Amino acid sequence: MNTRKLTLEISESVYEKLAHLAQLNEESLERTAIWSILSSLPSLTKKAEEFNQMMERVTPENLHGEIDFGEPVGREFR
C-alpha cells in the first residue's frame, strides 16, 4: 500500500475538539482526525459533484446581471 504524508494546520478550537473526542474514544488524536476526515468524505464529495453539475447548466443565455435589492440595511457594505 502506498502512503503519503499530509501536514495540517488547524485552529486551536478544532484541535481541542479532536483531542476531547480522542480522549472519549480512547484513541490517538491522529486516528481520530483521520476517522473524522474519512467519515465526511462521502458527503463532501456528493455536495461538490452536485455543485459542479449545477454550474455546468449555467450558460450565457440563462446568466443574469446584477440585481438591485436597494440600500444596505445592515452590515452588507463596509
MOQUIMO-V18983 format. One record per pair of residues at least 24 apart in sequence whose C-alpha atoms are under 10 Angstrom apart, sorted by the first residue. I is the first residue (numbers start at 1). J is the second residue. Records with the same first field share a line. If there is no record, write none. Layout:
I->J, J
This chain:
none
